[in-house]
Amino acid sequence: MSLRRLRAIRLLHTAVWAMFAGCIVAIPVLAWQGRFGAAGVLAALVLGEVVVLWLNRWSCPLTAVAARYTDDRRANFDIYLPVWLAQYNKQIFGPLYVAGVVYAVARYLGAT
């Protein structure tokens, strides 16, 4: 039973991660297309996730849930990602998010 729950949590965590990673990648693309409203919505959505992580001491709440079902504590014990990506996720996607938002704002200010 616990293995089934762990798999379900890992699947959910991976889906949520993919959605936020997709948002981060889409922000500069949408800005490049001049779709600033959509880029702003995605940036706000990701910012909401950043606040959740910050309030949870930079850990996804799903990590604590997954930890109930295993003693494994590798960087990817709670998500279906390669260890290196799970380990450096914030260091990779944090700067991409900031760069995307800066680009979107610069494009917006240049378009108005």
C-alpha positions in Angstrom: 0.0 0.0 0.0 2.7 2.5 0.9 4.6 1.8 -2.4 1.4 2.6 -4.3 1.0 5.9 -2.4 4.6 6.8 -2.9 4.2 6.2 -6.6 1.1 8.4 -6.7 2.8 11.2 -4.9 5.9 10.9 -7.2 3.6 11.1 -10.2 1.7 14.1 -8.9 4.9 15.8 -7.9 6.3 15.2 -11.4 3.2 16.5 -13.0 3.2 19.7 -10.9 7.0 20.1 -11.5 6.4 19.7 -15.3 3.6 22.3 -15.3 5.8 24.9 -13.4 8.9 24.1 -15.6 6.7 24.6 -18.6 5.5 27.9 -17.3 9.1 29.1 -16.7 10.0 28.1 -20.3 6.9 29.7 -21.7 7.3 33.1 -20.1 10.0 34.4 -22.4 8.4 32.7 -25.5 5.0 34.5 -24.7 6.8 37.8 -24.2 8.6 37.4 -27.5 5.2 36.8 -29.1 3.9 40.0 -27.5 1.5 38.0 -25.3 2.3 39.9 -22.1 -0.9 39.1 -20.3 -0.3 35.4 -20.6 3.3 35.8 -19.6 2.3 37.8 -16.6 -0.2 35.1 -15.5 2.4 32.4 -15.7 5.0 34.6 -13.9 2.5 35.2 -11.1 1.6 31.5 -10.9 5.3 30.6 -10.6 5.8 33.3 -8.0 3.0 31.7 -6.0 4.9 28.5 -6.1 8.1 30.3 -5.0 6.1 31.7 -2.0 4.9 28.2 -1.1 8.5 26.9 -1.3 9.8 29.8 0.7 7.2 29.3 3.5 8.1 25.6 3.5 11.9 26.3 3.9 12.6 25.8 0.2 11.1 22.3 0.1 8.0 21.2 -1.8 5.2 20.2 0.6 4.8 17.0 -1.4 8.4 16.0 -0.3 7.2 15.8 3.3 4.2 13.7 2.3 6.4 11.3 0.2 8.8 11.0 3.1 6.2 9.2 5.1 6.3 6.3 2.8 10.0 5.6 2.4 13.3 5.9 4.1 15.0 6.8 0.8 16.3 10.4 0.8 18.0 10.7 -2.5 17.4 14.0 -4.2 14.7 12.3 -6.4 13.0 10.0 -3.9 9.8 12.0 -4.2 9.7 12.8 -7.9 10.4 11.1 -11.3 13.4 13.2 -12.3 17.0 12.3 -12.8 19.0 12.7 -9.5 21.1 15.6 -11.0 18.0 17.5 -12.0 16.1 16.9 -8.8 19.3 18.0 -6.9 19.9 21.2 -8.8 16.3 22.0 -9.8 16.1 25.4 -8.0 19.6 26.4 -9.2 18.6 25.7 -12.8 15.0 27.0 -12.9 15.4 29.9 -10.5 17.7 31.8 -12.8 15.6 30.8 -15.9 12.5 32.2 -14.2 14.2 35.5 -13.2 15.7 35.9 -16.7 12.4 35.1 -18.3 10.6 37.7 -16.2 13.3 40.3 -16.8 13.1 39.6 -20.5 9.3 39.9 -20.4 9.4 43.2 -18.5 12.0 44.6 -20.9 10.0 43.5 -23.9 6.8 45.0 -22.4 8.5 48.3 -21.6 10.0 48.4 -25.1 6.5 47.7 -26.7 4.7 50.5 -24.8 
